[in-house]
Amino acid sequence: MRQVARTFTAEELASEAGVSVDRIGWMVHLGILNPREPGPFRFGDVFRVKLVAALLEGGFTPEQVEWAVAEGHLDLDRVDDYQLVEPGPRSTRTFAEFMDSLGPRAALLPAVYAAMGLPAPDPSSRLPVDEEERLRLFLDGWRLAPSDEALIRAARLIAEGTRLTTRGWDELMYEQVTRPVRERLYRGELEQFPDEVRVAYSTLVRLQPRMVEWLVQRYNEQRSTEGIVNGFEEFFASRGLGPPPSRVGPPAVAFVDLSGFTRVTEERGDEAAVRLATTLQRAAEAAATDHHGRLVKLLGDGAMLWFPDAERGVLASLAAVRAMSDGPVPPHAGVHAGPVVERDLDLFGRTVNLASRIADAAGPGEVLVSVAVVDAVDHPKVRFEPTGRVELKGVPQPVALFRARVG
């Protein structure tokens, strides 16, 4: 059955958008809001009111808004295209009453909102019912975690990934399409902003949650399959029904950096720097994927990568350096193997620090590794050449390093 669109009176619209009823009347007078039957306002009008409120809060005067509307520069007729999902009805209880119903851990909900970069609801406000349900499931799903901090970390993780997606797509669209069109409009080369740009943008806005839902499904399938297989292997081995899991050496951390990045940026400008960083990201992602590792993070002119063992770390670093060897800025890399602390997909500890210092010591086109890596790698196509003991920044004693080569 098709859901009937929710309607609002002027008072309800003002409450939903957090403005005065007089503001609603003013926007009706300007023609930004167009009351209609059977209910005078729709959910898209909430968005319109919030957009105008953002303009006024940003320093624009009511007179400037009125002029922009009269001249056709502020047309909000089609903002409904950017709406994703209309929220359901509001709860009959306040946010404070909702928290009281969930038990002691519900006191963390304001901190959960903060970790997600959202303002915590006023205790007297009423959340949409579906938002209450999400928060209830969030608390229930993490109830077995002994630490309250786990909820804050979980909220931060889901928020950072989602924020990266929404802001990243928006900024990419602006860079590639919107900004060039606006510049042409400001130069007088266009009569009006092209409708096809609005259509493309609204298409991407609506596509985002569908893409995220699809990818979450695929990633969960991968992780679940891997976890079940590993769990069964360990279970059967513990009962003597299968071979013990093969011993795996300590993980490896690799840093792949660009030699002379600062100099090239100064000589060729910021756009060249962006292109180089993009090339590095692609090479690092490809090398990590091909060798069962992962790109942990980008560091401007460098990348940190994690691998389950030293051999994969060396092979991936050699591949990444080789992939970029013909570019204007030769890369170099450093690899070290040892225990790491993994927290929220980031890496910490002495192994990470030493891998970074080893990368700093590498020259253009070089992949330098530690003794721990040499001892852990036995690959017919990889050889190591000693470079002697090297003083590394922040390391009290000189460290023996080796140059990795394919051959």
Backbone hydrogen bonds in HBPLUS format (Angstrom, degrees):
<---DONOR---> <-ACCEPTOR-->    atom                        ^
c    i                          cat <-CA-CA->   ^        H-A-AA   ^      H-
h    n   atom  resd res      DA  || num        DHA   H-A  angle D-A-AA Bond
n    s   type  num  typ     dist DA aas  dist angle  dist       angle   num
A0008-PHE N   A0041-PHE O   2.87 MM  33  4.98 148.9  1.97 132.2 137.0     1
A0041-PHE N   A0008-PHE O   3.16 MM  33  4.98 139.9  2.33 149.5 153.7     2
A0013-LEU N   A0009-THR O   2.83 MM   4  6.02 159.0  1.87 153.2 159.3     3
A0014-ALA N   A0010-ALA O   2.97 MM   4  6.13 159.1  2.01 145.4 150.9     4
A0015-SER N   A0011-GLU O   3.03 MM   4  6.26 156.1  2.09 144.9 151.2     5
A0016-GLU N   A0012-GLU O   2.86 MM   4  6.04 161.1  1.89 150.4 155.7     6
A0017-ALA N   A0013-LEU O   2.98 MM   4  6.11 156.6  2.04 150.2 155.7     7
A0018-GLY N   A0014-ALA O   2.87 MM   4  5.76 119.3  2.24 135.7 150.4     8
A0019-VAL N   A0014-ALA O   2.96 MM   5  5.01 158.0  2.01 143.2 147.7     9
A0023-ARG N   A0020-SER O   3.14 MM   3  5.27 126.9  2.44  96.3 108.8    10
A0024-ILE N   A0021-VAL O   3.10 MM   3  5.08 118.4  2.50  94.2 109.0    11
A0025-GLY N   A0021-VAL O   3.05 MM   4  6.44 157.6  2.10 150.4 156.0    12
A0026-TRP N   A0022-ASP O   2.94 MM   4  6.21 156.8  2.00 150.4 156.6    13
A0027-MET N   A0023-ARG O   3.02 MM   4  6.28 156.2  2.08 147.5 153.2    14
A0028-VAL N   A0024-ILE O   2.95 MM   4  6.24 145.8  2.07 147.5 157.5    15
A0029-HIS N   A0025-GLY O   2.96 MM   4  6.21 157.2  2.01 148.1 154.2    16
A0030-LEU N   A0026-TRP O   3.02 MM   4  6.34 145.9  2.14 142.4 151.6    17
A0031-GLY N   A0027-MET O   3.14 MM   4  6.22 126.1  2.45 130.9 143.5    18
A0032-ILE N   A0027-MET O   3.02 MM   5  5.34 129.7  2.28 160.9 163.9    19
A0033-LEU N   A0027-MET O   3.24 MM   6  5.66 162.4  2.28 118.7 118.4    20
A0031-GLY N   A0028-VAL O   3.06 MM   3  5.08 137.1  2.25  97.3 109.8    21
A0036-ARG N   A0040-PRO O   2.99 MM   4  4.46 142.3  2.14 103.6 115.2    22
A0045-ASP N   A0042-ARG O   3.00 MM   3  5.49 142.6  2.15 109.1 119.6    23
A0046-VAL N   A0043-PHE O   2.89 MM   3  5.33 139.9  2.05 110.8 121.9    24
A0048-ARG N   A0044-GLY O   3.11 MM   4  6.49 153.3  2.18 143.3 150.9    25
A0049-VAL N   A0045-ASP O   2.94 MM   4  6.15 163.6  1.97 149.9 153.2    26
A0050-LYS N   A0046-VAL O   3.01 MM   4  6.25 159.1  2.06 147.8 153.7    27
A0051-LEU N   A0047-PHE O   2.91 MM   4  6.12 151.8  1.99 149.9 157.6    28
A0052-VAL N   A0048-ARG O   3.09 MM   4  6.37 164.5  2.11 154.0 156.9    29
A0053-ALA N   A0049-VAL O   2.92 MM   4  6.12 153.9  1.99 145.4 153.7    30
A0054-ALA N   A0050-LYS O   2.92 MM   4  6.12 147.4  2.02 142.4 150.6    31
A0055-LEU N   A0051-LEU O   3.12 MM   4  6.49 148.7  2.22 143.7 151.8    32
A0056-LEU N   A0052-VAL O   3.02 MM   4  6.34 162.5  2.05 154.0 157.7    33
A0057-GLU N   A0053-ALA O   2.83 MM   4  6.02 159.0  1.88 150.1 156.5    34
A0058-GLY N   A0054-ALA O   2.90 MM   4  5.91 132.2  2.13 135.0 147.5    35
A0060-PHE N   A0055-LEU O   3.15 MM   5  5.69 155.9  2.21 157.5 150.1    36
A0059-GLY N   A0056-LEU O   3.21 MM   3  5.44 164.8  2.24 106.0 109.8    37
A0064-GLN N   A0061-THR O   3.05 MM   3  5.20 122.1  2.40 100.4 114.6    38
A0065-VAL N   A0061-THR O   3.10 MM   4  6.49 155.9  2.16 152.8 159.6    39
A0066-GLU N   A0062-PRO O   2.88 MM   4  6.16 159.9  1.92 150.8 156.5    40
A0067-TRP N   A0063-GLU O   2.93 MM   4  6.16 157.0  1.99 145.4 151.4    41
A0068-ALA N   A0064-GLN O   2.93 MM   4  6.12 161.1  1.96 148.2 153.1    42
A0069-VAL N   A0065-VAL O   2.98 MM   4  6.23 155.4  2.04 151.5 157.5    43
A0070-ALA N   A0066-GLU O   2.98 MM   4  6.16 165.6  2.00 150.1 154.3    44
A0071-GLU N   A0067-TRP O   2.94 MM   4  6.10 149.6  2.03 150.9 158.6    45
A0073-HIS N   A0068-ALA O   2.79 MM   5  4.92 136.2  1.98 158.2 160.7    46
A0074-LEU N   A0068-ALA O   3.15 MM   6  5.29 133.8  2.38 121.4 115.7    47
A0072-GLY N   A0069-VAL O   3.11 MM   3  5.15 156.4  2.17 103.3 110.5    48
A0079-VAL N   A0076-LEU O   3.44 MM   3  5.47 175.3  2.44 109.6 109.6    49
A0081-ASP N   A0078-ARG O   3.07 MM   3  5.88 161.9  2.10 122.0 126.1    50
A0082-TYR N   A0079-VAL O   2.96 MM   3  5.59 158.9  2.01 117.7 123.8    51
A0083-GLN N   A0080-ASP O   3.10 MM   3  5.36 162.3  2.13 109.7 115.3    52
A0129-VAL N   A0089-PRO O   2.94 MM  40  6.14 167.0  1.95 167.5 163.1    53
A0091-SER N   A0127-LEU O   2.77 MM  36  5.72 158.6  1.81 160.0 162.8    54
A0098-PHE N   A0094-THR O   2.86 MM   4  6.15 153.0  1.94 148.5 156.9    55
A0095-PHE N   A0125-SER O   2.67 MM  30  5.68 134.2  1.88 162.3 173.8    56
A0099-MET N   A0095-PHE O   2.93 MM   4  6.20 159.3  1.97 151.3 155.6    57
A0096-ALA N   A0123-PRO O   2.95 MM  27  4.65 158.6  2.00 139.9 132.9    58
A0100-ASP N   A0096-ALA O   3.05 MM   4  6.30 155.9  2.11 144.5 151.2    59
A0101-SER N   A0097-GLU O   3.17 MM   4  6.40 136.5  2.37 139.5 149.9    60
A0101-SER N   A0098-PHE O   3.11 MM   3  5.24 132.0  2.35  97.9 110.7    61
A0102-LEU N   A0099-MET O   3.07 MM   3  5.36 157.1  2.12 109.5 116.7    62
A0106-ALA N   A0103-GLY O   3.14 MM   3  5.81 156.0  2.20 119.0 126.1    63
A0107-ALA N   A0104-PRO O   3.10 MM   3  6.01 170.2  2.11 124.6 127.6    64
A0108-LEU N   A0105-ARG O   2.97 MM   3  5.72 167.8  1.98 120.9 125.0    65
A0109-LEU N   A0106-ALA O   2.98 MM   3  5.44 166.8  2.00 116.6 121.0    66
A0111-ALA N   A0108-LEU O   2.94 MM   3  5.29 118.4  2.33 109.2 124.7    67
A0112-VAL N   A0108-LEU O   2.87 MM   4  6.17 144.4  2.00 150.0 161.3    68
A0112-VAL N   A0109-LEU O   3.03 MM   3  4.77 117.9  2.44  91.0 107.3    69
A0113-TYR N   A0109-LEU O   2.91 MM   4  6.21 160.5  1.94 159.0 162.2    70
A0114-ALA N   A0110-PRO O   3.05 MM   4  6.30 156.9  2.10 141.7 148.1    71
A0115-ALA N   A0111-ALA O   2.89 MM   4  6.12 153.8  1.96 144.5 151.3    72
A0116-MET N   A0112-VAL O   3.08 MM   4  6.36 136.6  2.28 141.9 153.3    73
A0116-MET N   A0113-TYR O   3.07 MM   3  5.11 129.6  2.33  96.0 109.9    74
A0118-LEU N   A0113-TYR O   2.93 MM   5  5.14 170.1  1.93 148.5 145.7    75
A0117-GLY N   A0114-ALA O   2.95 MM   3  4.98 158.3  1.99 104.3 110.8    76
A0125-SER N   A0122-ASP O   2.85 MM   3  5.23 159.8  1.89 117.9 124.8    77
A0131-GLU N   A0128-PRO O   3.03 MM   3  5.29 129.3  2.30 102.7 116.2    78
A0132-GLU N   A0128-PRO O   3.12 MM   4  6.54 156.4  2.18 154.2 160.8    79
A0133-GLU N   A0129-VAL O   3.04 MM   4  6.35 154.3  2.11 146.7 153.7    80
A0134-ARG N   A0130-ASP O   3.10 MM   4  6.33 152.3  2.18 139.3 145.5    81
A0135-LEU N   A0131-GLU O   3.06 MM   4  6.31 164.6  2.09 152.9 156.5    82
A0136-ARG N   A0132-GLU O   2.89 MM   4  6.11 156.0  1.95 151.0 158.2    83
A0137-LEU N   A0133-GLU O   3.00 MM   4  6.18 163.6  2.02 149.2 153.1    84
A0138-PHE N   A0134-ARG O   2.87 MM   4  6.05 148.9  1.97 144.5 154.1    85
A0139-LEU N   A0135-LEU O   3.05 MM   4  6.30 164.5  2.08 151.3 153.1    86
A0140-ASP N   A0136-ARG O   2.96 MM   4  6.17 159.1  2.01 147.5 154.1    87
A0141-GLY N   A0137-LEU O   2.73 MM   4  5.77 157.7  1.78 148.3 154.2    88
A0142-TRP N   A0138-PHE O   3.27 MM   4  6.42 145.1  2.40 142.3 149.8    89
A0143-ARG N   A0140-ASP O   3.27 MM   3  5.09 167.2  2.29 104.7 106.4    90
A0145-ALA N   A0142-TRP O   3.17 MM   3  5.56 154.0  2.24 110.1 117.8    91
A0150-ALA N   A0147-SER O   3.12 MM   3  5.54 151.2  2.21 106.9 114.6    92
A0151-LEU N   A0148-ASP O   3.09 MM   3  5.78 141.4  2.24 116.9 124.5    93
A0153-ARG N   A0149-GLU O   2.92 MM   4  6.22 163.4  1.95 156.7 161.5    94
A0154-ALA N   A0150-ALA O   2.86 MM   4  6.01 156.0  1.92 144.8 151.8    95
A0155-ALA N   A0151-LEU O   2.96 MM   4  6.15 158.2  2.01 145.0 150.6    96
A0156-ARG N   A0152-ILE O   2.92 MM   4  6.14 157.1  1.98 148.0 154.5    97
A0157-LEU N   A0153-ARG O   2.90 MM   4  6.11 156.2  1.96 150.0 156.1    98
A0158-ILE N   A0154-ALA O   3.10 MM   4  6.32 171.0  2.11 153.6 155.1    99
A0159-ALA N   A0155-ALA O   3.01 MM   4  6.06 149.5  2.10 142.1 151.2   100
A0160-GLU N   A0156-ARG O   2.86 MM   4  5.96 162.8  1.89 150.5 154.8   101
A0161-GLY N   A0157-LEU O   3.18 MM   4  6.33 170.4  2.19 151.9 154.1   102
A0162-THR N   A0158-ILE O   3.18 MM   4  6.17 157.8  2.23 136.1 142.7   103
A0163-ARG N   A0159-ALA O   2.73 MM   4  5.83 163.3  1.76 155.3 160.5   104
A0164-LEU N   A0160-GLU O   2.96 MM   4  6.01 157.0  2.01 144.1 150.3   105
A0165-THR N   A0161-GLY O   3.16 MM   4  6.38 152.9  2.24 140.7 147.4   106
A0166-THR N   A0162-THR O   2.94 MM   4  6.22 174.6  1.95 160.1 160.0   107
A0167-ARG N   A0163-ARG O   2.91 MM   4  5.81 164.1  1.93 150.5 155.3   108
A0168-GLY N   A0164-LEU O   2.87 MM   4  5.42 143.1  2.01 127.5 139.4   109
A0169-TRP N   A0165-THR O   2.99 MM   4  5.99 168.6  2.00 148.1 151.1   110
A0170-ASP N   A0166-THR O   3.19 MM   4  6.23 160.3  2.23 139.7 145.7   111
A0171-GLU N   A0167-ARG O   2.83 MM   4  5.98 164.7  1.85 153.2 157.3   112
A0172-LEU N   A0168-GLY O   2.91 MM   4  6.02 154.0  1.97 147.2 154.7   113
A0173-MET N   A0169-TRP O   2.91 MM   4  6.08 159.6  1.95 149.4 154.8   114
A0174-TYR N   A0170-ASP O   2.94 MM   4  6.18 155.3  2.00 146.1 153.3   115
A0175-GLU N   A0171-GLU O   2.89 MM   4  6.06 159.4  1.93 144.8 150.4   116
A0176-GLN N   A0172-LEU O   2.93 MM   4  6.03 165.0  1.95 151.2 155.1   117
A0177-VAL N   A0173-MET O   2.85 MM   4  5.55 156.7  1.91 144.5 151.1   118
A0178-THR N   A0173-MET O   3.09 MM   5  6.35 157.1  2.14 139.7 145.0   119
A0179-ARG N   A0174-TYR O   2.76 MM   5  5.31 166.0  1.78 142.4 146.3   120
A0181-VAL N   A0177-VAL O   3.24 MM   4  6.40 158.5  2.29 151.4 157.6   121
A0182-ARG N   A0178-THR O   2.86 MM   4  6.10 160.4  1.90 157.7 164.0   122
A0183-GLU N   A0179-ARG O   2.90 MM   4  6.10 160.8  1.94 156.7 161.6   123
A0184-ARG N   A0180-PRO O   3.13 MM   4  6.35 151.9  2.21 140.0 147.0   124
A0185-LEU N   A0181-VAL O   2.89 MM   4  6.18 150.0  1.98 146.1 155.4   125
A0186-TYR N   A0182-ARG O   2.80 MM   4  6.09 159.6  1.84 156.3 160.9   126
A0187-ARG N   A0183-GLU O   3.04 MM   4  6.21 142.9  2.19 139.7 149.3   127
A0189-GLU N   A0184-ARG O   2.90 MM   5  5.22 145.8  2.02 167.2 161.3   128
A0188-GLY N   A0185-LEU O   3.08 MM   3  5.20 155.4  2.14 103.2 110.6   129
A0197-VAL N   A0194-PRO O   3.26 MM   3  5.70 143.8  2.40 106.5 115.0   130
A0199-VAL N   A0195-ASP O   3.00 MM   4  6.33 158.6  2.05 152.6 158.7   131
A0200-ALA N   A0196-GLU O   2.97 MM   4  6.11 157.8  2.02 140.2 146.1   132
A0201-TYR N   A0197-VAL O   2.91 MM   4  6.11 162.1  1.94 151.8 156.6   133
A0202-SER N   A0198-ARG O   2.94 MM   4  6.12 168.2  1.95 154.2 157.2   134
A0203-THR N   A0199-VAL O   2.94 MM   4  6.09 148.5  2.05 143.7 152.7   135
A0204-LEU N   A0200-ALA O   3.07 MM   4  6.37 156.5  2.13 148.1 153.2   136
A0205-VAL N   A0201-TYR O   2.93 MM   4  6.21 158.3  1.98 153.1 159.7   137
A0206-ARG N   A0202-SER O   3.05 MM   4  6.19 157.4  2.10 144.0 149.1   138
A0207-LEU N   A0203-THR O   2.91 MM   4  6.05 138.4  2.09 139.4 151.8   139
A0208-GLN N   A0204-LEU O   3.01 MM   4  6.11 145.9  2.13 150.2 155.8   140
A0210-ARG N   A0207-LEU O   3.00 MM   3  5.28 119.0  2.38 107.8 123.8   141
A0211-MET N   A0207-LEU O   2.91 MM   4  6.13 158.7  1.95 163.9 171.1   142
A0212-VAL N   A0208-GLN O   2.91 MM   4  6.15 165.8  1.93 160.6 164.9   143
A0213-GLU N   A0209-PRO O   2.91 MM   4  5.97 161.2  1.94 142.0 147.4   144
A0214-TRP N   A0210-ARG O   3.04 MM   4  6.18 160.2  2.08 143.9 149.1   145
A0215-LEU N   A0211-MET O   2.91 MM   4  6.13 165.6  1.93 154.5 158.2   146
A0216-VAL N   A0212-VAL O   2.83 MM   4  5.96 161.9  1.86 154.6 159.9   147
A0217-GLN N   A0213-GLU O   3.11 MM   4  6.27 155.5  2.18 142.0 148.3   148
A0218-ARG N   A0214-TRP O   3.04 MM   4  6.39 157.1  2.09 147.1 153.1   149
A0219-TYR N   A0215-LEU O   2.80 MM   4  5.99 169.5  1.81 159.1 161.6   150
A0220-ASN N   A0216-VAL O   2.88 MM   4  5.96 159.1  1.93 147.4 153.4   151
A0221-GLU N   A0217-GLN O   3.02 MM   4  6.19 148.8  2.12 142.1 150.7   152
A0222-GLN N   A0218-ARG O   3.04 MM   4  6.37 157.5  2.09 148.5 154.0   153
A0223-ARG N   A0219-TYR O   2.94 MM   4  6.21 168.1  1.96 154.5 157.0   154
A0224-SER N   A0220-ASN O   2.82 MM   4  5.83 160.3  1.86 146.7 152.9   155
A0225-THR N   A0221-GLU O   2.94 MM   4  6.00 165.3  1.97 149.1 153.3   156
A0226-GLU N   A0222-GLN O   3.04 MM   4  6.17 165.8  2.06 149.3 153.6   157
A0227-GLY N   A0223-ARG O   2.90 MM   4  6.03 160.0  1.94 146.8 152.6   158
A0228-ILE N   A0224-SER O   2.89 MM   4  6.06 161.1  1.93 152.7 157.3   159
A0229-VAL N   A0225-THR O   3.02 MM   4  6.16 170.3  2.03 154.1 156.8   160
A0230-ASN N   A0226-GLU O   3.03 MM   4  6.14 169.8  2.04 150.6 153.9   161
A0231-GLY N   A0227-GLY O   2.88 MM   4  5.91 154.2  1.95 142.0 150.1   162
A0232-PHE N   A0228-ILE O   2.94 MM   4  6.14 159.1  1.99 151.4 155.9   163
A0233-GLU N   A0229-VAL O   3.02 MM   4  6.24 159.7  2.06 150.7 156.5   164
A0234-GLU N   A0230-ASN O   3.03 MM   4  6.25 162.6  2.06 150.6 154.6   165
A0235-PHE N   A0231-GLY O   2.89 MM   4  6.07 154.3  1.95 145.5 153.4   166
A0236-PHE N   A0232-PHE O   2.91 MM   4  6.02 176.8  1.91 156.6 157.2   167
A0237-ALA N   A0233-GLU O   3.05 MM   4  6.10 155.5  2.11 142.2 149.7   168
A0238-SER N   A0234-GLU O   2.93 MM   4  6.07 148.8  2.03 142.0 150.2   169
A0239-ARG N   A0235-PHE O   3.20 MM   4  6.53 130.8  2.46 141.6 154.0   170
A0239-ARG N   A0236-PHE O   3.20 MM   3  5.21 137.6  2.39  95.9 107.3   171
A0241-LEU N   A0236-PHE O   2.82 MM   5  4.97 149.1  1.91 161.3 153.7   172
A0240-GLY N   A0237-ALA O   3.10 MM   3  5.02 161.6  2.14 103.9 108.6   173
A0338-GLY N   A0251-PRO O   3.02 MM  87  5.90 155.1  2.08 168.4 175.7   174
A0252-ALA N   A0307-PHE O   2.93 MM  55  5.15 160.5  1.97 139.3 145.9   175
A0307-PHE N   A0252-ALA O   2.92 MM  55  5.15 147.9  2.02 155.1 156.4   176
A0253-VAL N   A0336-HIS O   2.89 MM  83  5.66 166.6  1.91 171.6 172.9   177
A0336-HIS N   A0253-VAL O   3.11 MM  83  5.66 158.7  2.16 154.8 161.2   178
A0254-ALA N   A0305-LEU O   2.97 MM  51  5.14 164.7  1.99 142.0 146.7   179
A0305-LEU N   A0254-ALA O   2.83 MM  51  5.14 160.7  1.86 157.4 160.7   180
A0255-PHE N   A0334-GLY O   2.98 MM  79  5.41 156.4  2.03 152.8 160.5   181
A0334-GLY N   A0255-PHE O   2.99 MM  79  5.41 145.8  2.11 144.2 155.0   182
A0256-VAL N   A0303-ALA O   3.01 MM  47  5.30 158.0  2.06 148.8 155.4   183
A0303-ALA N   A0256-VAL O   2.87 MM  47  5.30 133.3  2.09 134.9 149.5   184
A0257-ASP N   A0332-HIS O   2.82 MM  75  5.47 157.6  1.87 161.8 168.3   185
A0332-HIS N   A0257-ASP O   2.87 MM  75  5.47 147.6  1.98 150.8 156.0   186
A0258-LEU N   A0301-ASP O   2.96 MM  43  5.65 141.0  2.12 165.8 175.0   187
A0259-SER N   A0330-PRO O   2.88 MM  71  5.63 161.4  1.92 152.2 157.1   188
A0264-VAL N   A0260-GLY O   3.09 MM   4  6.32 167.0  2.10 155.5 158.6   189
A0265-THR N   A0261-PHE O   2.92 MM   4  6.12 155.1  1.98 149.5 157.0   190
A0266-GLU N   A0262-THR O   2.99 MM   4  6.25 156.0  2.05 148.8 154.6   191
A0267-GLU N   A0263-ARG O   2.97 MM   4  6.22 152.8  2.05 148.5 156.4   192
A0268-ARG N   A0264-VAL O   2.75 MM   4  5.73 162.7  1.78 154.5 158.8   193
A0269-GLY N   A0265-THR O   2.79 MM   4  4.97 140.7  1.94 130.6 137.5   194
A0273-ALA N   A0269-GLY O   3.28 MM   4  6.65 150.9  2.37 141.0 149.3   195
A0273-ALA N   A0270-ASP O   3.00 MM   3  4.91 112.8  2.47  92.0 108.8   196
A0274-VAL N   A0270-ASP O   2.93 MM   4  6.29 153.0  2.00 154.0 160.8   197
A0275-ARG N   A0271-GLU O   3.05 MM   4  6.36 158.7  2.10 147.6 152.9   198
A0276-LEU N   A0272-ALA O   2.96 MM   4  6.23 157.5  2.01 150.2 156.1   199
A0277-ALA N   A0273-ALA O   2.92 MM   4  6.14 161.9  1.95 150.8 155.9   200
A0278-THR N   A0274-VAL O   2.92 MM   4  6.11 151.2  2.00 147.2 155.3   201
A0279-THR N   A0275-ARG O   2.96 MM   4  6.22 154.8  2.03 145.6 152.2   202
A0280-LEU N   A0276-LEU O   2.92 MM   4  6.20 158.5  1.97 150.9 156.8   203
A0281-GLN N   A0277-ALA O   2.96 MM   4  6.18 158.7  2.01 144.7 150.3   204
A0282-ARG N   A0278-THR O   3.03 MM   4  6.31 162.6  2.06 151.3 154.9   205
A0283-ALA N   A0279-THR O   2.99 MM   4  6.21 166.1  2.01 152.9 156.6   206
A0284-ALA N   A0280-LEU O   2.85 MM   4  5.99 164.1  1.88 156.6 161.2   207
A0285-GLU N   A0281-GLN O   2.87 MM   4  5.98 164.9  1.90 152.3 156.7   208
A0286-ALA N   A0282-ARG O   2.95 MM   4  6.06 163.8  1.98 148.9 153.6   209
A0287-ALA N   A0283-ALA O   2.98 MM   4  6.10 162.9  2.01 146.3 151.3   210
A0288-ALA N   A0284-ALA O   2.92 MM   4  6.05 161.7  1.95 150.0 155.3   211
A0289-THR N   A0285-GLU O   2.95 MM   4  6.08 167.7  1.96 151.9 155.3   212
A0290-ASP N   A0286-ALA O   2.96 MM   4  6.05 165.9  1.98 151.9 155.9   213
A0291-HIS N   A0287-ALA O   3.23 MM   4  6.26 131.1  2.48 137.8 148.4   214
A0291-HIS N   A0288-ALA O   3.26 MM   3  5.36 139.6  2.43  98.2 109.1   215
A0293-GLY N   A0288-ALA O   2.74 MM   5  4.51 167.0  1.76 149.5 145.5   216
A0292-HIS N   A0289-THR O   3.41 MM   3  5.31 162.6  2.44 110.7 107.7   217
A0294-ARG N   A0306-TRP O   2.98 MM  12  5.49 150.1  2.08 149.0 155.4   218
A0306-TRP N   A0294-ARG O   3.00 MM  12  5.49 163.1  2.03 157.7 163.0   219
A0296-VAL N   A0304-MET O   2.82 MM   8  5.48 144.2  1.95 142.7 152.9   220
A0304-MET N   A0297-LYS O   2.95 MM   7  5.54 170.3  1.96 167.8 171.1   221
A0299-LEU N   A0302-GLY O   2.73 MM   3  4.84 170.8  1.74 141.7 138.8   222
A0301-ASP N   A0299-LEU O   2.92 MM   2  5.78 115.5  2.34 115.9  98.8   223
A0313-GLY N   A0309-ASP O   3.23 MM   4  6.49 153.5  2.31 143.1 151.0   224
A0314-VAL N   A0310-ALA O   2.91 MM   4  6.20 154.0  1.98 156.9 162.2   225
A0315-LEU N   A0311-GLU O   2.99 MM   4  6.21 175.8  1.99 157.7 159.0   226
A0316-ALA N   A0312-ARG O   2.91 MM   4  5.91 161.1  1.95 146.9 152.5   227
A0317-SER N   A0313-GLY O   3.07 MM   4  6.10 155.2  2.13 137.6 144.6   228
A0318-LEU N   A0314-VAL O   2.94 MM   4  6.16 165.0  1.96 157.0 160.7   229
A0319-ALA N   A0315-LEU O   3.00 MM   4  6.18 154.0  2.07 142.3 149.8   230
A0320-ALA N   A0316-ALA O   2.86 MM   4  6.11 158.1  1.91 151.8 157.4   231
A0321-VAL N   A0317-SER O   2.98 MM   4  6.14 168.1  1.99 153.3 156.4   232
A0322-ARG N   A0318-LEU O   2.93 MM   4  6.00 157.2  1.98 144.1 151.2   233
A0323-ALA N   A0319-ALA O   2.89 MM   4  6.02 151.3  1.97 145.4 153.0   234
A0325-SER N   A0322-ARG O   3.28 MM   3  5.06 166.1  2.30 102.0 106.0   235
A0327-GLY N   A0324-MET O   3.14 MM   3  5.52 166.3  2.16 115.8 119.7   236
A0365-GLY N   A0331-PRO O   2.65 MM  34  5.46 152.1  1.73 151.0 159.4   237
A0333-ALA N   A0366-GLU O   2.86 MM  33  6.34 152.7  1.93 152.5 160.1   238
A0368-LEU N   A0333-ALA O   2.98 MM  35  6.30 160.0  2.02 152.3 147.7   239
A0335-VAL N   A0368-LEU O   2.96 MM  33  6.46 146.2  2.08 151.2 161.5   240
A0341-VAL N   A0348-PHE O   2.94 MM   7  5.01 175.0  1.94 149.7 149.1   241
A0348-PHE N   A0341-VAL O   2.85 MM   7  5.01 139.8  2.01 141.1 152.7   242
A0343-ARG N   A0346-ASP O   3.00 MM   3  5.38 160.6  2.04 145.3 151.6   243
A0346-ASP N   A0343-ARG O   3.01 MM   3  5.38 163.9  2.04 116.4 121.3   244
A0353-ASN N   A0349-GLY O   3.16 MM   4  6.52 163.9  2.19 151.7 156.2   245
A0354-LEU N   A0350-ARG O   2.87 MM   4  6.03 164.3  1.89 157.6 161.1   246
A0355-ALA N   A0351-THR O   3.00 MM   4  6.11 158.7  2.05 145.3 151.3   247
A0356-SER N   A0352-VAL O   3.08 MM   4  6.32 154.6  2.15 149.0 155.5   248
A0357-ARG N   A0353-ASN O   3.09 MM   4  6.40 155.7  2.15 145.8 152.1   249
A0358-ILE N   A0354-LEU O   2.89 MM   4  6.11 154.4  1.95 151.9 159.0   250
A0359-ALA N   A0355-ALA O   3.06 MM   4  6.28 154.2  2.13 143.3 149.8   251
A0360-ASP N   A0356-SER O   3.06 MM   4  6.38 147.8  2.17 142.0 151.0   252
A0361-ALA N   A0357-ARG O   3.19 MM   4  6.49 137.0  2.38 139.1 149.5   253
A0361-ALA N   A0358-ILE O   3.08 MM   3  5.16 129.6  2.34  96.4 109.7   254
A0362-ALA N   A0359-ALA O   3.14 MM   3  5.21 148.0  2.24 101.4 110.9   255
A0366-GLU N   A0363-GLY O   2.96 MM   3  5.37 161.3  1.99 141.9 141.1   256
A0404-ALA N   A0367-VAL O   2.83 MM  37  5.53 173.4  1.84 173.0 174.6   257
A0369-VAL N   A0402-PHE O   2.80 MM  33  5.28 153.8  1.87 149.5 158.4   258
A0402-PHE N   A0369-VAL O   2.98 MM  33  5.28 151.9  2.06 148.1 153.9   259
A0373-VAL N   A0370-SER O   3.16 MM   3  5.32 128.9  2.44  98.2 110.5   260
A0374-VAL N   A0370-SER O   3.17 MM   4  6.56 162.6  2.20 149.4 153.5   261
A0375-ASP N   A0371-VAL O   2.88 MM   4  6.10 166.1  1.90 161.4 164.3   262
A0376-ALA N   A0373-VAL O   3.03 MM   3  5.14 131.0  2.28  98.5 112.1   263
A0377-VAL N   A0373-VAL O   3.09 MM   4  6.19 125.8  2.40 150.4 163.6   264
A0382-VAL N   A0379-HIS O   3.17 MM   3  5.47 170.7  2.18 118.7 119.6   265
A0407-GLY N   A0381-LYS O   2.93 MM  26  5.05 155.2  1.99 118.4 126.4   266
A0383-ARG N   A0405-ARG O   2.96 MM  22  5.41 164.5  1.99 150.5 155.4   267
A0405-ARG N   A0383-ARG O   2.91 MM  22  5.41 155.1  1.98 161.1 163.9   268
A0385-GLU N   A0403-ARG O   2.91 MM  18  4.99 158.0  1.96 137.0 144.1   269
A0403-ARG N   A0385-GLU O   2.73 MM  18  4.99 165.7  1.75 146.3 147.9   270
A0387-THR N   A0401-LEU O   3.01 MM  14  5.72 168.7  2.02 149.1 145.7   271
A0401-LEU N   A0388-GLY O   3.23 MM  13  6.16 168.8  2.25 151.0 149.8   272
A0390-VAL N   A0399-VAL O   2.74 MM   9  5.15 165.7  1.76 134.7 135.6   273
A0399-VAL N   A0390-VAL O   2.76 MM   9  5.15 165.1  1.78 141.7 138.8   274
A0395-VAL N   A0392-LEU O   3.08 MM   3  5.48 163.3  2.11 133.3 133.7   275
